[in-house]
Each structure stands twice: as C-alpha cells, then as structure tokens.
Amino acid sequence: MSRVLDVAALAPLGFVALGAMSILLLEVALSRRPNPEGVAATRSPGPAARTRIGTLLAFAASGALVLAIYAACYLFEAGLQSDFGPGRPLLQLDALSSFAIALIGLGALFSVWLSITYLPAMRILHGEYYALLLLATAGMFVMVSAVDLVALYLGLELASLPTYALAGFNRRKLRSNESALKYFLVGSFTSAVLLYGMALLYGATGHTDFAGISRGFEGGGGLALAGLALMLAGLALKVAAVPFHQWAPDVYEGAPTSVTAFMAVTGKAAAFVVLLRFLVLALPELGDRVEILLAVLAALTMGIGNLMALIQDNVKRMLAYSAVAHAGYLLVGFAAGSAEAWTAVLFYLIVYLFMTVGVFCCVVALAQGGREWDSIDDFSGLAGRRPALAALLTLFLLSLAGIPGTAGFMGKFYLAVAAVNADQIALVLILVATSLVSVFYYLRLPVAMYMRRVRHGEPPETSTSEMVVLALCAAAVVYLGFFAQADPAGMGIRALDLAGRAADFLH
C-alpha cells in the first residue's frame, strides 16, 4: 500500500477547522457598518444585510466541506494511507476513515444548504452557527480517524461541545433550551462513561492504541471486561440504542430542524464507524461474546424504537424514534459480525443519509415566520398546495419504511442477507416484523397530506438550496433502490462496491 506524508492525515480536518476560524473572522468583517460620519463602527446590520451575510458564510462553509470531501475521496480512490503521530499513530486516514469523512462531510454540506433559508425563516440567523457546525464536523473527522483512545476522546469532545450549542441555537424557544440542556447532561454522562471505560482498558492492557489493546486484552480479566462494557455503553448512548435512547426524542424535537438533520446523519455515521473500528481492530478475540450482546441490543432497539414511534403526533419525535429503530437495524449487521455484514452496515449508512436528509429537508422547507410544521395535522392537505413536495416526502418515508424499489429496501435487504448467512435468523425475523410495523407510522404523513382537508396556512415557496438537496436525495434514493450494485449510467458510482472497499480495510 502506498504511503504519503503524515500531514495528509490532517488534510480534511484542516480544511473544516480553518473554515470555521475563517467564518468567525469573516462575520466580524462583513458586519461592520460605517456610521454617519464615515468612521468604521460595529453597528448591527439590518435584516436584509444579515441575510446576505448569512448566505456568504454558508458558501464559505460549503467551500470548506467540499475541499474536505474532495481530499477524502482522492485518498480513497488512490488507495493511499496516512498515519499521523510520531512512532505510534493517533490518527489514520485509510479507506474506512476516508469513506466516513466523505459521508459525514456530505451530511454536513446538506445541513449547511438546508440552513440558508431556514435560519432567517426561524429568525435565528447568526454567523457562529456555521462555525459551530464545522467544528462539530471536525470533531467527527477526528473520531472516525482515531486509532488511539486519546484521539478518540478528543474527537468526541470536539464533536459534542459545538453540537450542544447548536441544539439550543433557538435561544428564544423554551424547547430548544431544554433540548440543549438535556443533550449536554446526557453527553457529559456519556463522556464520563467512555472515559472511565478507556481508563479501565488502559489499566488492563497497558495500551491506549487499538493494536496494543488487541495484543494485551487476551479475552479475559474482570478489569478489561468492565472497561469494554463501559465503552460499549457509551457508544450505545451516542447511537441512541435502547435502553440508552431516552435523550433522542427531546433533543430532536427541541433543536432547530437543520441541526436535527445534522445530528441524525453525521452523529450516527461517526458513532457507528467508531464502534466498527474499535470492535474489529481492538477486540477481535471477543467477537462471539460481543455479538450476543449486540444482538440483544439490536432486538430491543428495533422493537422499542418502532413501537414508540407509533404513538407520536409530533413529526420530529416520530423521526427520533425512527432513528432509534434504524440504529437497531444497523446493529443487526454488527451482530452478524462478518465481512459481508460490515459492507452492509456501511452501505446502509449511505442510504440512511439520503433518505433522512430528504425527510428533514421537507420539514425545513415548510418553516416560516419563526414557526415550524412539526405536527402531523399541520401537513393536512399539503398535496393540494405543494404536490411535488408532498410526493418527495412520501418517497423518503417509503424508503425509511423499506418499501421495494427504494434505497431503504436495498439497505435492509443486504443487512438481512448478511444476518442470515451468519445464522442470526431471529434478528432477521424481528427486522422484517418491525419494518412492517414502521409502515403504519410512516404512512400517517402521506394520509394527512393526500386524504385530509387543509388545516394550515399557505406553505412557503421552496428555496433553490432546498430544491437542490431534495433533488439529490430523491435521485440517490431511487438510484440506489434499483442500482446498488450496477452502474448503468457509466458514472463509476457503485455504492455497494464503495462500502465493500471501505470494509475491506478491516481485514
């Protein structure tokens, strides 16, 4: 395998970190207005000027993310690997981390585009929003590149702290403040659990790097097993797996919807890639025992997530429990524990990004006058006034439910095949049964849009940035629903092959 300079491991991280710092300085420079005497002053710009500044900052954030995605894709396609760290690497940019960085960067890019018109519509346009989003993205880049517990913890904290502020970004809304406080408390508890687990693993093995932990673990010892249990509990909290999911509904509901979309896709992708790398590289000898635990978590998460979603009338709370259920589907792949399963997990993360961002984009597109359409009744009669938006929202919901012909079906299909080949038949039956249950609550929105009378005011026009996100997500959902393995358009896009190449690094 080819090698490049160590500094290449920091390229994607450097782009977003410098982008965040530049945005903070750029906002100050653009916000300065001359007073009547012509002397530079720091008077607050008017609403129109603030909107223009926000758009420029969004373009700057988009540029930083595009550069990071390009760097990750280049290293992935070139098959290059770069280690950062003298002697013992802390960060490693390889096929898996490049894949994850590109995926997280794309989710963050979509979130930026969703925010361009959403923030002014909700009257919460402040330039630091984009800087916080980039800093959280940088932390996730560190998480997925970490091959050492120290780097993993630093990345986790860098990702978490800006996200707490983003969750409470709508400072005038009590729900948003509550969301930020709950997320902060749960996140602090998660960090403490993970840190204690890391300390126990270090005490048991004498190493903090994943390779050293693998050599020193020896599959036994109460101290090591306790550290492993705490590590798994902390990561289960990050992915909102049952019984560590209670924070998700409140945080998803209270946070601004563009932030909810960001957390739902990027946070889940980062946490699952960390879990995958840690289990495969640091704990290869504990596969059977860990798989039993993960199978139990998967069954509970699929069942409780879908059942709780049935009784929700708030769209964002319903999508929060839906996210819990999808974490259970992903855990089915972890319970299978094979190379085929790792490929299916990474492919499902691609699928989940497009269909989840698509749903949240439809919700974002309806925000106006400081108010969101967050109740199922709010969507009554939408098909008569915004037929295209209603059709796209229906497509994304059908994909989340796993209806054939959509990307969601193919994602669940590959997970089920991997689980069957690993003799996890019970989990496959639960996956199928809970997917059937999910059809009921996903179809509540289409029923309201197509079969009920109008109960809400005129929806706003969809902005250009929102239409771009909707078009890309819809195209990906349909394309991956039919051509996950093929490439009929000749564009070199074979999503399953990309996921397989990323998973091959683990072996």
N, C-alpha and C positions, 0 to 999 in steps of 0.2 A: 504493500500500500504506500502511495506517495505521501511525502511529508512537506509541509510548508512551514514558514516561520511561526514561532509561537504566538506572535501578536495577532495572527489571523483568527485565533480562537476568540478574540475580543472584538472582531470587526462588527458583527450585528449589534452587540451590546453597545459598542462605542457610538454607532450611528444614532440609536434611540436616546442614549444618555446625553450626547451632545445636542440632539434635537430638543430635549426637554430644557436644557440650560439656555439654548438659543431662544426658545419660545418665551421664557420668563423675561429675558432682556428685550426681546422684540416687542412684547406687550408694553413695557415701560416706554420704549422709544416711540411707538405708534400712538400711545395715549397722551403724550404731551401736546398741549394746545397753547398757542400764543394768547396772551391776554390783550386787551385793547391797546395797550401801549407798545405791543410788539415784542415784549420780553417773554422768553420761554417760561411756561408755567406748567403745573401739573393738574390743570382743571379737568374734571371728568368729562369725557366726550359724550355727545348726545346719543340717543338710541340708534340712529342710522349709522353714525360713525362707529359705534360699538359693534354693530353687526358686521360692518366691513372689516374691522379689526379681527373679529372672531373668525371670519372666513379666511383671512390671510393666515392666521395662526393655525387653522385647520389644514390649510395647504402646506404649511411648514411641517406640521406633524405628519401629514401624509407622505411628504418627501422623505423624512427620516425613516418611516416604516418601509417605504418602497425600497430604499437603499439596503435596509437590513434584510428584507425578504430576498432581494437580488443576491446579496452576499451569501446567504444561507443556501439558496438554490444553486449558485455557482459551485460552492464547495460540495454540495450533494451530488450534482451531475458529474463533477470532475473526480469524485471518489477520493477526495483529499481528507486527511485527518490532521488536526492541530491540537496540541496539548499546551495548556498554559499553566506554568508552575515550575519552579526550579527543582529538578530531580523527581519530585512526586507531584503529579498534576492535580490541580484543584478543579480546573475546567477542561473539558474535552469537547471539541467541535468535531463530531463524527457524523455518520449517516443518520443516526437516530436523533441527535440533537439538532442537526441541520433541518431535518424533516419537521421536528417540533417547533423550531424557531420560525420557519416559514408559515406553519399553520397558525401559531399564536400571533405572528405579525399580521397575517391576513385577517384574523378576527379583530385585532386592534384597529386595523385600517378601516374595516367596515364600521366599527364603532365610531371612529372619527367622522366618517361620512354621514352616519346617522345623526351626529350631534350638530351638524352645521345649521340646520333649520330647527332642530328640536330645542336647543338651548335658548334661542330667542323666543320661541313659542311658549316655553315654560318660564321665561323671564329670569333665567339663571345663567346668562352668558357672562362668564368670567374667564379670562385668558389662562389662569392657572389650571383650569380643567384639563387642557390638552397636555400641559407639562406633567400633571399628576398621572394621566393615562399613560404617557410614555415612560415615566419612572416605574409604574407598576409593570409595564411590559418588559422593561429592562430586568426587573427582578425575576420575572418568569423565564427570561432567557438564561439567567444565571442558574435557576432551578433545574432546567432541563439539560444544561451542560455540565452540571456538577457531578464529579466523581469522588467527592470527598464530603463528609458530613459537615465540615466547617463551611465550605462553599454553599452547600445545600441550605444551611440555616440562614446564611447571609442573604441568599436569593429569596428565601421565603419571607424574611422580614422586609426586604426591599419591595417585594410584590405586595405585601399585606398593608403596610402603613399608608401608601397613597390610596389604596382601594378603600380603606376606612373613610378617608376624607371624601372620596368620590361618592360613596354610599350616602353620605349626609350633605351632598352638594346643594340640594334644595333647602337652604337654611330656614326659609320661612314656612316650611311644611313640617308639621309635627311628626308625621310618619317617617319622613326622611331622617330627622334627628334620632328617632327611635331606632331606625334601621342601622344607622352608623354606630350608635352606642351598643346595640346587641352584637353587631358584627365585630366591633372592637373587643368586647368582652369574650366572645367565643374565640376570636382569633388569638387573643392573648393566652387563653387557656390552651388552644391548640399548639401554640409556640412553646409553652411550658412543657406540655406533654412530650412533644417531639424532642425538645432539648434534653429532658430527663432521659428519654429513651436513648438518645445519642450518647449521653454520658455513661449509661449502663453498658452499651455496646462497646464503647471505648475501654471501660474498665474490664470487660470480659475478654476482649480481643487484643487490646493494646494498639489498636489502629483506628484511624478515622477515615482512611481511604477505603473505597468499596473492595478493591482487590485484597487489601490487608485484612479487612473484616472477613472476607470469604475464606482466607487461609487460616485465620485464628479462631473462627467460630466453632468448628468441629462438631456442629449439630447438637450440642448439649450444653449443660450448665444452666443453673437457675438464673444467674445474673444475665446471661446472654439472652435467654428466652424472655425474661422480663423486659429487657431493652427492646427486643423485637416486637413484643406485644404493644408496648407504648408507641413505637414507631408506626406500627400498622394502625393503631387507634388515631394517632394524629393525622395520618394521611387519609383515613376514612372520614375524619371531620372535614378535611379540605374538599373531598369529593361529595360530601353530603350523603354518605351511605348510612342506612339505618343500622343502629339506633343513634347515629351521630348527625342526624339531618335536621333537628328542630330549628336551627337558625335560618335555614334557607327560605321558608315561606315569608317570614317577616322582613328579611333583608331584600328579597326580590321585590316584594310589594312596595316597600318604602323608598328604595333607591330610585333615582331617575331611570327611565326605561333604557336609555342608551347605555347607562352604567350597568344595568341588569344584564343586557345583552353581552357586554364586555366580560362581566364576571362569569356568565353562564358558559361561554365558549372557551375563553382563554384560560380561565382558572381551572376548569375541568381538564382541558388538554394538558396543562402544565402538571397538575397533580397526578394524572394517570401515567404520564411519561416518567415522572419521578418514581412512582410506585413500580412501574415496569422495569426501569433500570436497576432499582435497588433490589428487587426480588431476584432478578436474573443474574446480576453481576455480584451482589454481596451475599446472597443466601441461596446458592444453587443446591446445596445439600439438604435443604429443608423443604424441598418442593412439595412432597406429599402432604406433610402436616399443614403447611401454609395453605395449600389448595383446599383442604377440607374447611378451614376457617373462612376462606374467601367464598366457597360455595354456600356456606350458611349466610354470610353477609349478602351475597347476590340474591338468594331466595327471599330473604327478609326485605331487601331494598326494592326488588321488583314488586312484591306483593303489597307492602305498606304504601309505597310511593303511588301506585296506581289506585289503590282503594281510597286514599286520602284525596287524590285529585278529583274523584267522583263527586265529592260534596262541596267543591269550591265554586263560588259565584264570582269571585274576583279573578280576572284573566291572569294577572301576574302571579297570584298564589297558585292557580291551577298549573301554570307553566313551571313554577318552582317545584311542585310535587312531580310534575312530568320529568323535570331534570333529575330528581331523585330516582325515579324509575329507570331513566336511561343510564344512570350510574350503575344500577343493578344489572342492566343488560351488558355493560362493559365488563363488569365483574365476572360475568359468565365466562368471558374469554380468559380472564386471569385464573379462574378455577380450572379451566381446561389445561392451561399450562404447557402448551406445545408451540412449535414454531408457526404452525398454521393459525393457532389462536392469537399469537402476537400480531400477525399480519391482519387478522380480522379486527382486532382492537384498534390498530392504527387506522385502518380503513374506516371504521365506524366513527372515529374522531373527525375525519374529513367530512363524512356525511352529516354528522351532528352539527358541525359548524354551519354549513349552508342552510339546513332546514331550520335551525334555531334562530340564526340571524334573520332569516326571512320572516319568521313569525314576529319577532320583536320589531322588525322594520315596519311591518304593517301597523303595529300598535303605535310606534313612534310617529308614523305619518298622519295619525289622527289627532295628535296633540295640538291644542291651540288655546290661546288666551289664558295660559297658566293652568290648564286642566287637561287631564288625560282621559281617554276612553278605557277605563280599567274594569268595568263591569260587563258581564256577558250581555245584559239587557241593553247596554249602550250600543251594541253592534246590530240591534234590531233594524231590519230593512236596509242595511248598508248596500246590499247587492243592487238595489234600485237606483242608488245615487252614485256609487263608485263600483261599477261591475267588475272592472279589471282588478282593483284592489281586493275585492271580495273573492274573486277567482284565485288570485295568487295566495291569499291567506288560506283558502281551502286546500290548495295544493300542498302547502307546507304542513298543514295539520294532518293531511292524509299521509304524508311522508313520515311524520313523527309517529303516527299510528302503525306504520309498516304495511301500508296497502301496496299490493303488487303493482309494478310499473313506476315506482318511486325509489329514490336513493335509500330511504329508510328501510324499505323491504330488503334490499340487497345487503344492507349492513347487518340486519338481524339474521338474514339467511346465512351469511358467512360465519357469524358467531355461532349459530345453531349447528352448522356442519362441523365446525371445529370442536364443539362440545360433544356432539355425537361420536366423533372419532376418538375422543378422549373418555368415552363411556360415562359422560355426565348426562344421562338420559333424563333424569328427574329435573335437572335445571332447564333442559330444553322444553320439557312439558310446561314448566312454570313460565318460561319466557313466552311460549305460544299463548297460554291461558291469560296471562296478564296483558299481552298485546291486544287480545280480543276485548278485554275489559277497557283498555285505553280508547278503543274506537268510540265508546259511548261518550266520554267527556270531550274528546277532540271534536266530535261532530256537533256538540252543543253550539259552537260558534257558527258553523255553516247553517244550522237550523235557524238560529236567530237572524242571520243575515238574509236568508232566502225565504223564510216562511213566516216571519213576523212583521207587523206594521212598524213604521218608523216611530221611534221613541226618543230621538235625539235630534239636535240641530244639524245644520248643514256641515258636513265634514270639510276640512281644508283641502286645498289642492296639494297633490304630491309634488315635492320638490325634485329638482334634477338629480341631486345626490341620492335621494331616496329611491328614485326610479332606477338609477344605475345599480344600487345594491339589490333591489328587488329583481332586476333582470338577470344579474349574475347568479344570484341564489336560485332563482327558478330554473335557469339553464343548467346549473350544476345538479339540481335535484332530479330533473328529467334525464339529463345525460347519464348520470351515474345509476339511475334506475334501469337503464337499458344497456349501457356500455361500460360497466365497471371494469371488465377485462379487455374489451375490444377498443379499437381506436379507428372508427370508420371515417372520421374527418381528417385523419392523417396529421393530427396536431402533436403527436407524441405524448398524449395525455392518457395514461393508463393508471388510474388511481390505485387499483389493487396492486399493480406492479411497483408503484412508488412506495406503498405501505410495506410490501414484501422486502424491498431493498433496504428500507429503514430497519425492519425487524431482523434482517439477516445479520446486521452488525452484532446482535446479541449472541450470535453463535459463532 
